[in-house]
Every structure is written in structure tokens, then in C-alpha cells.
Amino acid sequence: MKKVFAFLLLISMIFSACGAPAAEVPAAEEPAVIESAAAGEPVEVEFWHSLTGAYGDVLNELIDEYNTSQKAATVIGVYQGNYQDTQKALMAELAAGGSPDVAQLEASFSATMVAAGALRPMQDFIDDANVGLSQDIVDAIYPGFRSVSSFDGDMYTMPFNMSMPVLYYNATMLQEAGVEPPETWDDFLAACTAVTSGDQFGFTINPGNVWVIEALMMQNGGLLFNADYTEVLFNKPEAVAGLDLWVETVNQGCGKMQGWQDGRTEFFNGNVAFYKDSSGGISGVRDSIVADFELGVTHLPWGKEQVVTIGGATVGIFSASPEAEQLAAWDFVKYMTSPEAVSRLSADTGYLPTSALASDLDPLKSLLAEDALRASLLESLPFLRPRPSVAGYAEIQSYLREAIEAATLLQVSSQEALDTAAADAQLVLDG
């Protein structure tokens, strides 16, 4: 692992970033002219990621293809565990004075890395006349995904394996009950009530699902923070009403309280009608179904507004890497986020295409023409909204999770629960 003395100056900043306000982007130096890699031995690029199983197989195929497509760089993929494991590994490595060259960053974690000065602005490479991206390529990145990667108007990362929460459903069960897939939360509650009987339930309840509640708050006109992330807003009336709607829905008697894994099993076995999970998991959901039923998928039910929150990860290049490694890492990132590679990644995994151009390229084009379920996921792309991008959001999420659980289990009111979480979260923002 490369030891980088420059990062010793950032150690305290990195760890304090978990309690810092919104990512304050360090003043950028004048970007140097990026030159072509010198002839000779290929530059070794270390890429830390969180994809395993079938997803990891697709990623490794793309890495191998990149390595054989040129002679200037060799990318070595290093699996670091799930997003949280990768975050911990990055924090430890940076504190020790090292870094990978490029890493997959859970979307809300990017802000911590930016605030710490750990990332080379991707905009330096994008704008470079020699190795940058055409405006057509940049413009084709869906605005919601571009916003996830942007800080103070510049892209610091590139959108990679992006996703959103969706509602998987047992189409056979709904047809037998004479109900349609829900458009709104009222529709959802009505459908759940209609199918609930005996050991059969409308949906499984994971009481601490922050991702879904973020969307519900936004759908109701609420904000989680103000624009510059200096003030917590998720205990304001609009956001509280979003949690109230969730609490009302799950306490109508048509849901079954279970953890995430048990809920998956109940759905796969045909015992519940609805199951909320990531769009990126559609292939795994299909492969895991045990009972004989037709699978359906749709957007989260809409509230007052049509909003769906963005999940998944971006990729970032680390500023502590030598310039040659950074340049090679950019060449790899450019390859992995090209419309051609995006088409492959999306078609083979279920992750959302980050580029509008990818949907017009095979294999994704052919897949969407044949697979109505996969095609339906793209209908929500105009309604994507980024999750909070603030240093320390991992800690804030833990407070939100506790609040959601307490309100869902009727231990306290939504207002009381969110007031407590907001007070703790404000301390994080204030540093």
C-alpha cells in the first residue's frame, strides 16, 4: 500500500469530518496539464470496491476487459466488504498515511471524503483537453446522478452503480385479490388490507428503514437539512408528517414486523404481497423466488410529490496517489462509466443506467425491449432526488434509525422521536 506523507496533515480532518457540516470543498489548485502516461511498464492501479457475488463477477469481467484493452495501466480490484466495511477500511488506511488509487464510495459517504480533501476533483480530468469527456457524454449523465457526485458545482466523483428503493410485489396475489399495483400510499394500504388474511400479509416491516423514510419525508414536501447543511430540518412539520404516514401505514394490521432478511424470505415464499428493496437487486430477487407466483416491480408509492431517493455508489480518485496513478485511474474510471460499460453493468446486474446514452446500446437496449419489469424501473428516473450529502451522515442515520424504530413501534410520537434525533444530529453538524 502506498504511503503518502501528504495525508498525515489530513488525519485529524478526516476523523473530525464525521462530525463536520456539509462538505466544504477545499480550494482547488490550478489543475496541471494532464499528460499521456509514459511508455514503459504499465501503471498499477488499486481499486477498492464493495461488489461481490454475481455483481462482483460482472465487475471483475469489466476490469479484465479494461486491462486487456490497453497496455498503459493494470487495475487490481480489491474487495473490501460491504459499503460500511469499505468506509472503515478507507478511514483506517488514510489515517495510516496510505490510500488506494480509486475506490467505490457509497453515495452519502462521498461528502466525508470531499470534506477531508481526500479526493482529486474529477472535474480536473473531465475538463482536460487531452483526456477529458465530451460535453455530450457529460450531459447524458442523468441530473439526479450528477448531483450525487457534485460539490460546489464541480464533480468530485463519477456515478457508478446507482440504485433506488423500489416496491417488488406478488402480482399473482394482487390479481387474486382484485387490486392493482399501488400508485400512492393510500393505494398501498388498501392493497395490503385486501390481501391480508390468516398467515398472508400485505408487507413485511423493517422498522428502521431510513432509505424509505427519507423518500417519504421528501414526498411530503419535507427537507432533511437546509441547503448548506448547517441546520437539521427533519423534525419540521412536513418531514414529521412523512414519518407519521409510515407509522399509520404499518400499524393498520396488514404488515408483519420482521428484519430485512426474514422479510425477504417471507416474500420469496409467497407469504407477503409487497417487499421493499433496491432496484439493483432485481436479478437476485428473481433468482430467489421459491413459491409459484408472477413477480412485479414498481416505484415506491407516491406522496404529495413524486420523489424517489438515490442509492448506490460513485467512484472517486484519491488525491494522495501519485500523478501517474491518478491519470491511470481516471482512464479506468472513464472506461467503467462510459455508456458502453454502463449498458453492460446495468443489463447484467439491475443497477440503473447512469447515462441516457446507455439505454440505446446493447445489451441494455435489447434487454429493455424484452423485459417489461426492467424497463419499468427507468420510468422513475425523472423523479430521482439525492440523499443528504453531508460529512457525518452515517452517524446521523443511526439517530434517524433509532427515531424511526421508536415511532414505528409506538414507543413515542413521530415528533418526539425526530426531535431527539434532530438534537443529536445538530451536534454532528456543529462539530
N, C-alpha and C positions, 0 to 999 in steps of 0.2 A: 504494500500500500504506500502510495506516495506520501511523504511527509512534507508539509508545506508550512514554512515558518510564518508566512503572512497571516495564516489563520489563527496563530497564537494571540494576535491582537484582538480577535473577534470572539474568543471563547466566552467571556463574560456576557457579551452582547447576545450570543446565540442562546444561552440558557435564560437570560432575562427576557428574551423575545416571547417566551411562553406567557409572560405577563405584560407584554407591551401592547400599546394601542395599535391601530391599523398599520400595516406595513409602510413605514416611512422609507421610501426608496432612497438609498444613498446617492449622493451626487455623482453622476456618471462622468468618467473621464472622457476626453475626446477619443473616440474609437480609432484604434490603429488600423491602417490599411491591412486587410486580411490577404495574405499571400498564399499561393498554392503550396502544398506540402512538398518538402524537398525530396528528391529522388533518394532511394536507398531502402533500408529496412522499413516495413510497414509500422506505422504508429499504433501502439496498443491502447485501446480504449476500454476502460472498465465501466460496465453498465449495470447498476443495481436496479432490481425490479421486484415486483410482487405477484407475478403471474405464474401459476402452477397448473398442473393437470392439463386438460385439453387446451386451456388458454396459454399455458407455458409452452406447449408443443408448437402452437402457431407462432408464438414469438420467436422461439428458437429456430424455426424454419426461416423466418424473415431475417434473423441475424446471420444465419448460414448463407442465405442468398446474397445478403449485402457483402459479406466477407469474400465471396467468390466473384462478385461483380466488379471489383476493383482491387488494386494492389497497394494502395497508399495506407490503408488502415485495417486493423484486425480488432473487431469488437468481441469482448469477452462478457457474456451475460452472467450475472451473479444473482441468484435468487436469495432474497433476504427475509422471506416470510411475508405475512400479510402487510397491509399498509401501516398498521401500528408498529409492527416489528421493524419494518424498514425505516420508519421515522426514528425509532430509538437507536437503530444502528447508525443512521446518519448523524444524529446528535452526538453520539459517543465518538464516532470517527472524526468529526470536525473538531470536537474538544481535544482530541489527541493530536491534532495538527495534520490530519490526513483528509482525504476525500476521494470518492470515486470521480470519474470524469463526467459522468452523466447518470441521472437517476430518475426513476419514476416517482412522482410526488402526488400523493393524494391531494385532490384539488384544494381543499381548505388548508392544507399544510404549506402550500407554496408561500403564503404570506409570511410565515415564520422564517423561511429561508431567505426571502427578499429582505425582510427587516434586519436580518443578521448580516446582510451583504455577502451571502454565500454563493449567489448565482450571478453568472455573467449574463447581462441583459441579452435575451435572444434577439432583440431589436438590432443590436450591433451587427449580427450576422444577416438578418433579414434585409437590412438596408444596404449591405455591402454590394458594390457594383460588380465584384468578381464572383462571389459565391452566394449572393442573396436570392430572394424569391421574387418572382414577377408579381405585379400588382394583382393580376388575375387570380393567382394562387392564394394570395393573402385575402382577397375579397371573397373567395369561395368558402373560407372558413366561416361556419355559422356564427353570427354575432354573439349568441349566448356562450359558445365555447371560447371565442376570442376574449370575451370579458373575463372569463375564469383565469386566463393567462396574463392579463394586463394589469399593470400598476402604474398610476400616474400617466396613463396614455400610451405606455410602451409595453410590448410583450416581453415578459421575462421568462416565460416557458412556452412550450408548444402543446396544444391539446393533443391527447393521445388516445387512451382507452376511456372514452366518456360514456356515461350512462345516466339513467333517470329511474326513479321509482315507478313501477307500473303495477297494474292490477291483473294478475292471472286469474282465470275463472274456469269453472267446470261448466262448459257450455251445455252438456247433456243434462245436468241437474237444473240449470236455469230453464231449459226448454221444457222439461217435465213439469216445472212449477209455473210455466206460462209467463215468465218475466224476461225482459230484455236486459242486455248488459247496461249497467248504470252510466248515466252522464253526470249526475250530480250526487252529492252526499245524501239528499233525500231519496233519490232513486236507489242508492246503495243500501240504505236502511230498509227500504221497502222490499228489495230483492232478498236481503238477508233474512228478514222476517218471514217471507214467503217460503223459503227453502228449509227453515229451521223446524225440525221435528225429531223427537227421540234423541238418537245419538248423532244426528246430522245437524250441522251448524252452518250459519252463514259465512263466518270467517273466524280465523284464529287471531288472538290479540297478543301482540308483543307490547307490553305496557311502556317500554322505554324507547320507542321508535322515533328518534329525533328527526331523521330524514323526512318522514311523512309529516310530522307536526310542523316543521319548517315550512313545508308547502302549504299546509292548512292555514297557518298564520298569514302567509303572503296572499293566499287566495281570498282571505277575508279583508284585505287591504292593510294588513299589518306589516311592520318592519321589525327586524331583529335589532338593528343598530341604526344610528344616524349615518350620514354619508361618509364622514371621516372617521367613523368607528371610535368616537370619543364618548358616546352615550349609549347605554343599553335601552332598547325600546320594546323588548318582547314582553314586558309586563304592562304595556299600554292597552287600552280597551280593544282595539282591533285585533291585536295578536292574542289577547286573552280569549276573545270570542272564538278564535280558531281552535284553541285547546278545549274550550267549552263544547264546541261541536263534536270533537273527538270523544270527549268524556260521555256526552249524551249518546253518541252512536254506540260505543262499546258497552254501555250499561243498559241496553234495551233487551237483553236476554237472548240475542241471536248470535253472540260471539262466544268463543271458547278461549279462556285465558291460558296461553301457553308460550313457552320460549320459542325462539326462531326455528331451531332445528326440529322440535316436536311439531310445530305448526306446518313445516314443510312436509313432514311425514303424513300428517292428517290429510293434507291436500292431495298428496300423491296417492293415498289410499282411498280417495273418493269420499271422504267424510265431511269436508267443508267445501263451500262453493267458491270462496274467494281467498286469494293468497297474495299479499303484497311483497314484492321483491324487486331486484334490479332488472332493468331491461337487458343488461349484459349476461344475465343468467338464463336466457330463454332456451338455449340449446340444452343446458343441464336440466332444466325443468322438464322439457320434452322427454329426455332420456330417463328421467327418474320416475315417471308416472307408472304406477303399479296397477291401479284399477282401470276398467274399460270405460273411458269417457273421452269426449272431444275437448281439447284444450282451446281456450280463448284467451286473448290478452287485450287490454285496453288501458287508456290513461287513468291516473288517479281521478277519482270523482272531482268535478269542479265545484268550487265555492262561488262567492260573489264574482271572482275573477278567474280566468283560465291561466293557471300558473303550475308549472312543474319544475322541481328543483334539480339541478345538475349534480351528478356524482361522477365517480371515476377518478382518473388521474391525468396529469400532464407529465412532460419530461423537461428537466432542467439541466443546464450545463454549469459546472461549478467553477467559480472564478479563481479558485486556488490551483487548478490544474495548469500545467504549462501551456503556453500558447499553441504549440503544435497539437497537443491532445485536445484542446478546446476546438480547434479548427476541424480535426478529425471527428470529434464528437458531433459537431454541427453537421458535417457531411452525412453522418449516420442518422441524426435526427431528421434532416431534410428528406432522406430516403424513407424513413419509417413513417413520416407524416405526409408523404406525397399522396395525391389522390389515388394512385395505383395501389400503394401499400394499404391505405385506409380502406379501399374496396376489399382487399384481401382480409384484413383484420376484422372488419365488420361482418363480412359474409361468413367467415369461419368461426366467429365467437359469439356474435349477438351484440357486441358493443355498437353504439351509434356511430354513423359516419360523421366525422368532424368536418368534412368538406362536401359542399354541394356537388362538386365535380365527381366525387367517388360513386354516386348513385347512377351515373351514366356510364360506368365502366364495369366490365366483368371482372370478377364473378358476382359482384353485388347486384348489378343490373339484372342479370338473369335470375338470381335468387328472388329479388323483389317481385319480378314478373310472375313467379311460380308460387311464392309463399305469401299469402294474404296476411298472415299474422305478423311476419317481419315487416311487411310494407306498412301495416297499420301503425307501427311504432313511430315511423317517420312523420306521421300526422301531428305529433306533439312538438316537433322541433321549433315551430314558431313561438311556442309558449314557454320555452326554457328560460329559467332565471338562475343566476349563480347563487350558490350558498354563501354564507358570510366568508369573506376572505380577510381574516384578521389574525395576527400573531396571537397565539394563546387560545385559539378557538377549540382545540382539543380539550383543554381544561374547562372552558365554558360549556362545552357539550355535556360534560359529566354533570354539571349543575342542572342543565336543562333536562337531562335524562332523569335525574332524581325528582325534579319537579313534575315531569310528565307521569312518572310512575305513581307518585303520591296522589296526583289529581285523578288519574285513571282508576286507581284503587279506592277512590273516595275518602282518602285519609284527610285531605284538606281541599279547599276550593281551588279552582284554577288560578284565581287571582292571588291567593295566599302563596301557593306553590311557586308561581312565577315571580312574585315579589321577593321571595327568599333567594331564588336563583339569580334574579337581576342584581340584587345587592352583592352577591358573591362575584358575579360576572363583572360588575363595575369596578371592583377591586383589581381584577385582572387587567382591565383596560387602563386603569390608572397607574398600573405598575407597582 
